[in-house]
Amino acid sequence: MKLSKTNYLIYRDCGKNAWVRIHRPDVFKKYPLSAFEEGIIETGNEVDILARNLFPGGVSIDDRYDFKYTKELMEEKTPVIYQPVFETEKYQIACDIMVWNKDTEKYDLYEVKASNSGEDKKKKDELYTYDIAFQYIVLKDLGIPVGKLYLTRLNCEYVRRGDLNLNEFFTKEDFTERVLENEDLVREEMRVAYDYLFQEDEPNGFCSCITKGRNGHCTTFEYSNPGIPKYSVHDISRIGLSKRKLEELIDSGIYDILNVPEDLKLSDKQSNQISVARSQKDIIDREEIKTFLDTIEYPIAFFDYETFPSAIPRFDGYSPYNQIPFQFSVHILEKPGEELKHKEFIYTGNKNPDEYVIKALQELIPGKGSVIVWYKSFEMSRNKELGKRNPDFEKFLSNLNDRVVDLEEPFKNQFYVHPHFKGKTSIKYILPALVPELSYKKLEIQEGGTASNTWNKIVTGEYSDEEIKKQTENLLRYCELDTLAMVEIFDVLQKIIRS
């Protein structure tokens, strides 16, 4: 039994989850990856292959277990090797790129990541240090002459102009010193991880995610913690940021949100969430809702974008992970009581969609009145980026942003708290609570990650013409429901202040 780097890193996040992955793959596979997680893996593979062009002409190890061929290439001092694989008695690794340095007579290691150099850097750097250290220790124990240890990732400041400039697009950061500083610590952790993960009997008790908020839970949390209710203390809003409070509840054997002690010091939002869960009665502040609604001006455009976060910039003016707006839906109410109008746009060509999107916005969205969105920072950021890339339209897009009203605000500010919101303000929680007859479950595409991946498959030629037609229609119906949902929620708020 060999401990892979992947399982070691999963162990660091949740040991029992890694044990289940190794010993109970049948259980692990019951919890499939989301469209978002699948997209991350696909992006990682795409970036890894692109990074090889930094060191062209290398030899690729296509078999993850071809340790013999790797050894032969290393002994021959092959200049560049992609995906070389190594194993010791207990551990195995696959490195991304190894480059022979003639000056030092050693191999430099390049670990490629699809992450952005400006994204949560401190936390990610710690993770990457352990990642590279695991590889270094295995290589060192095999007597491989290792020189520098580099992390190669995407440069957040890079802006594409013409052909992709790989030397500017990728950063090469020397992690050698920090890896060496942590070598002993990682080596000991690897030993402990090996003993834990290859014990025959399943570890007893909860997994370590028991003291993390819901968003921090591992893949197999439900399996490893069978006594935890579906709606538990882990669902208390932002409880993951209050680790001591959550630990206090868990240590006291309190798992059900209904059993949270009334004297536990919580924020007003957390207290309100628990209060409505207990009483099953809404909290409604009609005055605040009315004040909010009074800011909205007719004609009203209920608006929503769909976008694709391309790690590798496809068009001029784009940086890594800039969102590509490719679609929008808008429902329009000219005056109170008038017939609702729906308009939509989608771009499925292989050019830069920017101008097509902007011109459709100019044509389909009223030139005055409020533009209602859900989570305004997303739509407004897309408009700002469109304006920056297309300065001729910057004034129009700025005016659009000036008219944006965020329909999420009454719920974020808790003017309306419903038991079924469960402390969330996503439209995917608000809609079924307030308008249960309108459901995403009836659609082929039910969330943004799938929408994004579907569009990408259309424009990269992964579908037949017939499938493109079908999936385009699925995208249109999904985006339409996003804006129709806002119309219906807006109507609910109006009825509240009239009641």
C-alpha positions as CSV (number, residue, x, y, z in Angstrom):
1,M,0.0,0.0,0.0
2,K,1.5,3.3,-1.1
3,L,0.4,6.8,0.1
4,S,0.0,9.1,-2.8
5,K,0.4,12.9,-2.6
6,T,-3.3,13.3,-3.4
7,N,-4.4,11.2,-0.4
8,Y,-1.9,12.9,1.8
9,L,-3.3,16.3,1.0
10,I,-6.9,15.0,1.5
11,Y,-5.7,13.6,4.9
12,R,-4.4,17.0,5.9
13,D,-7.9,18.4,5.4
14,C,-9.8,15.4,6.8
15,G,-8.1,12.1,7.7
16,K,-11.2,10.0,7.8
17,N,-12.3,11.2,4.4
18,A,-9.0,10.1,3.0
19,W,-9.3,6.7,4.8
20,V,-12.8,6.2,3.2
21,R,-11.4,7.2,-0.2
22,I,-8.8,4.5,0.0
23,H,-10.7,1.6,1.8
24,R,-14.3,2.3,0.8
25,P,-14.3,3.6,-2.7
26,D,-17.8,2.4,-3.1
27,V,-18.9,4.9,-0.4
28,F,-16.6,7.7,-1.7
29,K,-18.1,7.4,-5.2
30,K,-21.6,7.8,-3.8
31,Y,-20.8,11.5,-3.5
32,P,-20.1,12.6,-7.0
33,L,-18.2,15.8,-7.9
34,S,-20.2,18.9,-8.6
35,A,-20.1,20.6,-12.0
36,F,-17.9,23.3,-10.3
37,E,-15.4,20.7,-9.0
38,E,-15.3,18.9,-12.3
39,G,-14.5,22.2,-13.9
40,I,-11.6,22.8,-11.5
41,I,-10.1,19.4,-12.5
42,E,-10.5,20.1,-16.2
43,T,-8.9,23.5,-15.8
44,G,-6.0,22.0,-13.9
45,N,-5.3,19.5,-16.6
46,E,-5.5,22.3,-19.3
47,V,-3.1,24.5,-17.4
48,D,-0.7,21.7,-16.7
49,I,-0.4,20.8,-20.4
50,L,0.0,24.5,-21.4
51,A,2.8,24.9,-18.8
52,R,4.8,22.2,-20.5
53,N,5.4,24.8,-23.3
54,L,7.6,26.7,-20.9
55,F,10.1,23.8,-21.3
56,P,9.4,22.4,-24.7
57,G,10.6,19.1,-26.1
58,G,10.3,17.1,-23.0
59,V,9.4,13.4,-22.6
60,S,6.0,12.6,-21.1
61,I,5.4,9.6,-18.8
62,D,1.8,8.6,-19.8
63,D,1.6,5.6,-17.4
64,R,1.2,6.7,-13.8
65,Y,2.9,3.5,-12.7
66,D,5.8,3.4,-15.1
67,F,8.5,3.9,-12.5
68,K,11.0,1.9,-14.5
69,Y,10.8,4.2,-17.6
70,T,11.1,7.3,-15.3
71,K,14.2,5.8,-13.7
72,E,15.8,5.2,-17.1
73,L,15.1,8.8,-18.2
74,M,16.5,10.2,-15.0
75,E,19.7,8.1,-15.3
76,E,20.1,9.4,-18.9
77,K,19.7,13.0,-17.5
78,T,16.9,13.6,-19.9
79,P,16.6,17.4,-20.2
80,V,12.9,17.7,-19.5
81,I,10.4,15.2,-18.2
82,Y,6.7,15.6,-17.9
83,Q,4.8,13.7,-15.2
84,P,7.7,11.5,-14.0
85,V,6.6,9.0,-11.4
86,F,8.4,7.7,-8.3
87,E,7.8,5.3,-5.5
88,T,9.5,4.3,-2.2
89,E,8.4,1.6,0.1
90,K,5.5,3.7,1.5
91,Y,5.0,6.6,-0.8
92,Q,4.4,7.5,-4.5
93,I,4.3,10.7,-6.5
94,A,3.9,12.1,-9.9
95,C,5.7,15.4,-10.5
96,D,4.5,17.9,-13.0
97,I,7.8,18.9,-14.7
98,M,11.4,18.1,-13.9
99,V,14.2,20.0,-15.7
100,W,17.9,19.0,-15.7
101,N,20.1,21.9,-14.7
102,K,23.5,21.5,-16.3
103,D,25.1,24.1,-14.0
104,T,24.2,22.3,-10.8
105,E,24.0,18.8,-12.1
106,K,20.6,18.5,-10.5
107,Y,16.9,18.3,-11.5
108,D,14.8,21.4,-10.7
109,L,11.2,20.6,-9.9
110,Y,8.3,22.7,-11.2
111,E,4.9,22.1,-9.6
112,V,2.1,23.6,-11.8
113,K,-1.1,25.0,-10.3
114,A,-4.1,26.5,-12.0
115,S,-4.6,29.0,-9.2
116,N,-4.2,32.7,-9.5
117,S,-1.2,34.4,-7.9
118,G,-3.3,37.0,-6.2
119,E,-6.0,34.6,-4.8
120,D,-5.9,33.9,-1.1
121,K,-2.1,33.7,-1.4
122,K,-1.1,33.1,2.2
123,K,-3.4,30.1,2.7
124,K,-2.6,28.6,-0.6
125,D,1.2,29.1,-0.2
126,E,1.0,27.0,3.0
127,L,-0.8,24.2,1.2
128,Y,1.6,24.3,-1.8
129,T,4.6,24.1,0.6
130,Y,3.3,20.8,2.0
131,D,2.5,19.6,-1.6
132,I,6.0,20.3,-2.9
133,A,7.6,19.0,0.4
134,F,6.0,15.6,0.0
135,Q,7.5,15.3,-3.5
136,Y,10.9,16.6,-2.4
137,I,11.1,14.0,0.5
138,V,10.3,11.1,-1.8
139,L,12.8,12.3,-4.4
140,K,15.5,12.8,-1.7
141,D,14.9,9.4,-0.2
142,L,15.4,7.9,-3.6
143,G,18.7,9.7,-4.0
144,I,17.5,11.8,-6.9
145,P,19.7,14.9,-7.3
146,V,17.2,17.7,-6.6
147,G,18.0,21.4,-7.1
148,K,15.5,24.2,-6.9
149,L,11.8,23.7,-6.1
150,Y,9.5,26.0,-8.0
151,L,5.8,26.7,-7.9
152,T,4.4,27.7,-11.3
153,R,1.0,29.4,-11.3
154,L,-1.0,32.0,-13.1
155,N,0.0,35.7,-13.0
156,C,-3.1,37.6,-11.9
157,E,-1.7,40.8,-13.4
158,Y,-1.2,39.4,-16.8
159,V,-3.5,40.9,-19.5
160,R,-3.6,39.2,-22.9
161,R,-2.6,41.3,-25.9
162,G,-2.3,39.1,-29.0
163,D,-0.7,35.7,-28.7
164,L,-0.4,34.3,-25.2
165,N,3.0,35.1,-23.7
166,L,3.6,32.1,-21.5
167,N,6.6,33.6,-19.7
168,E,4.4,36.5,-18.6
169,F,1.3,34.4,-18.1
170,F,3.0,32.0,-15.7
171,T,4.9,32.9,-12.6
172,K,7.9,30.8,-11.3
173,E,8.3,31.2,-7.6
174,D,11.2,29.6,-5.7
175,F,9.7,27.5,-2.8
176,T,13.0,25.8,-2.0
177,E,13.7,27.6,1.2
178,R,10.3,27.3,2.7
179,V,10.1,23.6,1.8
180,L,13.5,22.9,3.5
181,E,12.3,24.8,6.6
182,N,9.3,22.4,6.8
183,E,11.0,19.2,5.7
184,D,11.1,17.6,9.1
185,L,7.5,18.6,10.0
186,V,6.2,17.2,6.7
187,R,8.2,14.0,7.0
188,E,6.7,13.3,10.4
189,E,3.3,14.1,9.2
190,M,3.7,11.7,6.3
191,R,4.6,8.9,8.7
192,V,1.6,9.6,10.9
193,A,-0.7,9.9,7.8
194,Y,0.6,6.5,6.5
195,D,-0.1,4.7,9.8
196,Y,-3.5,6.3,10.0
197,L,-4.6,5.7,6.5
198,F,-3.5,2.1,6.2
199,Q,-5.0,0.8,9.4
200,E,-7.4,-2.0,8.6
201,D,-10.2,-0.9,10.8
202,E,-12.2,2.2,10.1
203,P,-11.3,5.1,12.5
204,N,-14.0,5.5,15.1
205,G,-16.1,8.5,15.8
206,F,-16.7,11.7,13.8
207,C,-14.4,13.0,11.1
208,S,-12.5,16.2,11.8
209,C,-14.9,18.2,9.8
210,I,-17.4,18.0,12.7
211,T,-16.0,21.3,14.0
212,K,-16.2,23.1,10.6
213,G,-19.1,25.0,9.1
214,R,-21.1,23.4,6.4
215,N,-19.1,24.8,3.6
216,G,-15.9,23.2,5.0
217,H,-17.2,19.7,5.2
218,C,-15.5,16.8,3.4
219,T,-17.0,14.7,0.6
220,T,-18.0,11.9,3.0
221,F,-19.2,13.9,6.0
222,E,-22.7,12.4,5.9
223,Y,-21.3,8.9,6.0
224,S,-18.7,9.6,8.7
225,N,-21.1,11.5,10.9
226,P,-24.5,9.7,10.6
227,G,-26.0,11.2,13.8
228,I,-25.8,14.7,12.5
229,P,-29.2,16.2,11.5
230,K,-29.7,17.5,7.9
231,Y,-30.2,21.0,9.4
232,S,-27.6,21.2,12.2
233,V,-25.5,23.7,14.1
234,H,-23.1,23.6,11.2
235,D,-25.7,25.5,9.2
236,I,-25.8,28.5,11.5
237,S,-24.8,31.5,9.4
238,R,-21.0,32.1,9.4
239,I,-20.5,29.6,12.3
240,G,-17.4,28.3,10.5
241,L,-15.8,31.7,11.3
242,S,-16.6,31.2,15.0
243,K,-14.7,28.0,15.6
244,R,-14.8,28.2,19.4
245,K,-18.6,28.5,19.4
246,L,-19.0,25.5,17.1
247,E,-16.5,23.4,19.1
248,E,-18.4,24.3,22.3
249,L,-21.7,23.1,20.8
250,I,-20.1,19.9,19.5
251,D,-18.3,19.2,22.7
252,S,-21.6,19.6,24.6
253,G,-23.3,17.0,22.3
254,I,-25.5,19.7,20.6
255,Y,-25.9,19.0,16.9
256,D,-29.5,20.0,16.2
257,I,-30.0,23.7,15.5
258,L,-33.2,23.6,17.6
259,N,-31.1,22.6,20.7
260,V,-28.8,25.6,20.7
261,P,-28.8,27.1,24.2
262,E,-30.6,30.4,24.4
263,D,-27.8,31.9,26.5
264,L,-25.1,31.2,23.8
265,K,-23.8,34.5,22.6
266,L,-24.5,34.8,18.9
267,S,-24.9,37.6,16.4
268,D,-28.4,39.0,15.7
269,K,-28.5,37.2,12.4
270,Q,-27.6,33.9,13.9
271,S,-30.1,34.4,16.7
272,N,-32.9,35.2,14.2
273,Q,-32.1,32.2,12.2
274,I,-32.4,29.9,15.2
275,S,-35.5,31.7,16.5
276,V,-37.5,31.1,13.2
277,A,-36.3,27.5,13.1
278,R,-37.8,27.0,16.6
279,S,-41.0,28.9,16.1
280,Q,-41.5,28.1,12.4
281,K,-42.7,31.7,12.1
282,D,-41.3,34.4,9.8
283,I,-39.6,37.5,11.0
284,I,-40.8,40.4,8.7
285,D,-39.9,44.1,9.0
286,R,-42.5,45.7,6.7
287,E,-41.2,49.2,7.2
288,E,-37.7,48.3,6.1
289,I,-39.0,46.3,3.2
290,K,-41.1,49.3,2.1
291,T,-38.2,51.6,2.4
292,F,-36.2,49.2,0.1
293,L,-38.9,48.9,-2.4
294,D,-39.4,52.7,-2.6
295,T,-35.8,52.9,-4.0
296,I,-36.9,51.0,-7.1
297,E,-38.0,53.0,-10.2
298,Y,-40.1,51.9,-13.2
299,P,-39.5,50.6,-15.8
300,I,-37.9,47.7,-13.9
301,A,-35.4,45.3,-15.6
302,F,-34.8,42.1,-13.7
303,F,-31.4,41.1,-15.0
304,D,-28.9,38.2,-14.7
305,Y,-25.7,37.2,-16.5
306,E,-24.2,33.8,-17.1
307,T,-20.4,33.7,-17.4
308,F,-17.5,31.4,-17.9
309,P,-14.3,31.9,-15.7
310,S,-11.6,31.1,-18.2
311,A,-8.3,30.4,-16.4
312,I,-6.4,30.8,-19.7
313,P,-7.4,34.2,-21.2
314,R,-9.0,33.5,-24.6
315,F,-9.3,37.1,-25.8
316,D,-7.5,40.4,-25.7
317,G,-8.0,42.4,-22.6
318,Y,-8.7,39.3,-20.4
319,S,-6.7,38.2,-17.4
320,P,-6.6,34.8,-15.8
321,Y,-10.0,33.8,-14.5
322,N,-11.8,36.9,-15.8
323,Q,-15.4,35.9,-16.3
324,I,-16.5,35.8,-19.9
325,P,-20.1,37.1,-20.1
326,F,-21.9,35.0,-22.8
327,Q,-25.6,35.2,-21.9
328,F,-28.2,37.3,-20.1
329,S,-31.9,37.2,-19.4
330,V,-34.1,40.3,-18.6
331,H,-37.7,40.5,-17.5
332,I,-39.2,43.9,-17.9
333,L,-42.0,45.6,-16.1
334,E,-42.8,49.0,-17.7
335,K,-45.4,50.0,-15.1
336,P,-47.1,48.3,-12.1
337,G,-49.7,45.9,-13.3
338,E,-48.6,45.8,-16.9
339,E,-47.7,42.6,-18.8
340,L,-44.3,41.2,-18.0
341,K,-41.9,41.1,-21.0
342,H,-39.0,38.7,-21.4
343,K,-35.9,39.2,-23.5
344,E,-32.8,37.1,-23.7
345,F,-29.4,36.9,-25.4
346,I,-26.8,34.2,-25.8
347,Y,-23.6,34.1,-27.7
348,T,-22.3,30.6,-28.9
349,G,-19.7,31.6,-31.4
350,N,-15.9,31.3,-31.0
351,K,-15.1,35.0,-31.0
352,N,-14.8,37.5,-28.1
353,P,-18.5,37.9,-27.0
354,D,-17.9,41.4,-25.4
355,E,-19.3,43.6,-28.2
356,Y,-22.1,41.2,-29.0
357,V,-23.1,41.3,-25.3
358,I,-22.8,45.0,-24.9
359,K,-24.9,45.8,-28.1
360,A,-27.6,43.3,-26.9
361,L,-27.6,45.1,-23.5
362,Q,-28.1,48.5,-25.3
363,E,-30.9,47.1,-27.4
364,L,-32.8,45.0,-24.8
365,I,-32.5,46.9,-21.4
366,P,-34.5,50.1,-20.9
367,G,-32.5,53.2,-20.9
368,K,-33.9,54.3,-17.6
369,G,-35.4,52.8,-14.4
370,S,-34.0,50.2,-12.0
371,V,-32.0,47.2,-13.0
372,I,-32.7,44.5,-10.4
373,V,-30.1,41.8,-9.8
374,W,-29.3,39.2,-7.2
375,Y,-25.9,39.7,-5.5
376,K,-25.1,43.0,-7.2
377,S,-21.3,42.9,-6.9
378,F,-21.2,40.1,-9.5
379,E,-23.2,41.8,-12.2
380,M,-21.6,45.2,-11.5
381,S,-18.1,43.7,-11.7
382,R,-18.9,42.2,-15.1
383,N,-20.1,45.6,-16.3
384,K,-17.0,47.3,-15.0
385,E,-14.7,44.8,-16.7
386,L,-16.7,45.1,-20.0
387,G,-16.2,48.8,-19.8
388,K,-12.5,48.6,-19.1
389,R,-12.0,46.2,-22.0
390,N,-14.3,48.3,-24.3
391,P,-13.8,52.0,-23.4
392,D,-16.2,53.2,-26.1
393,F,-19.0,51.6,-24.1
394,E,-17.7,52.5,-20.6
395,K,-20.2,55.4,-20.1
396,F,-23.2,53.2,-21.1
397,L,-22.0,50.4,-18.7
398,S,-21.4,52.8,-15.9
399,N,-24.9,54.2,-16.3
400,L,-26.2,50.7,-16.1
401,N,-24.4,50.1,-12.8
402,D,-25.7,53.4,-11.4
403,R,-29.2,51.9,-11.8
404,V,-28.5,48.5,-10.2
405,V,-30.6,47.5,-7.2
406,D,-29.7,44.3,-5.3
407,L,-32.8,42.2,-4.5
408,E,-30.8,40.1,-2.1
409,E,-30.4,43.0,0.3
410,P,-33.7,42.6,2.2
411,F,-32.7,39.1,2.9
412,K,-29.1,39.8,3.8
413,N,-30.2,42.6,6.1
414,Q,-32.9,40.2,7.6
415,F,-35.9,42.4,6.8
416,Y,-37.4,39.0,6.0
417,V,-36.3,35.8,7.8
418,H,-38.0,32.5,6.9
419,P,-37.4,29.1,8.5
420,H,-36.7,27.5,5.1
421,F,-34.0,30.1,4.3
422,K,-31.8,28.2,6.8
423,G,-29.6,31.2,7.2
424,K,-28.8,31.5,3.5
425,T,-29.6,34.3,1.1
426,S,-28.9,32.6,-2.2
427,I,-31.8,32.7,-4.6
428,K,-31.7,28.9,-4.6
429,Y,-32.9,29.0,-1.0
430,I,-35.2,32.0,-1.1
431,L,-37.2,31.0,-4.2
432,P,-38.4,27.5,-3.0
433,A,-39.3,29.0,0.4
434,L,-41.4,31.9,-1.1
435,V,-42.5,30.6,-4.5
436,P,-42.4,26.7,-4.2
437,E,-44.2,26.2,-7.5
438,L,-41.3,27.7,-9.3
439,S,-38.4,25.2,-9.2
440,Y,-35.0,24.8,-10.8
441,K,-35.4,21.0,-10.3
442,K,-37.6,20.9,-13.4
443,L,-34.8,22.1,-15.6
444,E,-32.0,20.2,-17.3
445,I,-29.5,22.8,-16.1
446,Q,-30.1,23.6,-12.4
447,E,-27.1,25.7,-11.3
448,G,-24.4,28.1,-12.5
449,G,-21.5,25.6,-12.6
450,T,-23.3,23.4,-15.0
451,A,-24.4,26.4,-17.1
452,S,-20.8,27.6,-17.4
453,N,-19.4,24.1,-18.3
454,T,-22.2,23.6,-20.9
455,W,-21.4,26.8,-22.7
456,N,-17.7,26.0,-22.7
457,K,-18.5,22.6,-24.4
458,I,-20.6,24.4,-27.0
459,V,-17.9,26.9,-28.0
460,T,-15.1,24.4,-27.9
461,G,-16.8,22.0,-30.2
462,E,-17.6,19.1,-27.8
463,Y,-21.2,18.8,-28.9
464,S,-22.8,17.8,-32.2
465,D,-25.0,20.4,-34.0
466,E,-28.1,18.7,-32.6
467,E,-26.7,18.7,-29.1
468,I,-25.7,22.4,-29.4
469,K,-29.3,23.3,-30.2
470,K,-30.6,21.3,-27.3
471,Q,-28.0,22.7,-24.8
472,T,-28.4,26.3,-26.0
473,E,-32.1,26.0,-25.2
474,N,-31.3,24.5,-21.8
475,L,-29.1,27.5,-21.1
476,L,-31.8,30.0,-22.1
477,R,-34.4,28.4,-19.9
478,Y,-32.1,28.3,-16.9
479,C,-31.1,32.0,-17.2
480,E,-34.8,32.9,-17.8
481,L,-35.7,31.2,-14.5
482,D,-33.1,33.3,-12.7
483,T,-34.8,36.5,-13.7
484,L,-38.3,35.2,-13.4
485,A,-37.5,34.1,-9.9
486,M,-36.6,37.7,-9.0
487,V,-39.9,38.9,-10.5
488,E,-41.8,36.5,-8.3
489,I,-39.8,37.3,-5.1
490,F,-40.3,41.0,-5.8
491,D,-44.0,40.4,-6.1
492,V,-44.0,38.6,-2.7
493,L,-42.3,41.6,-1.1
494,Q,-44.9,43.9,-2.6
495,K,-47.7,41.8,-1.3
496,I,-46.1,41.9,2.2
497,I,-46.2,45.7,2.5
498,R,-49.8,45.7,1.1
499,S,-51.0,43.2,3.7
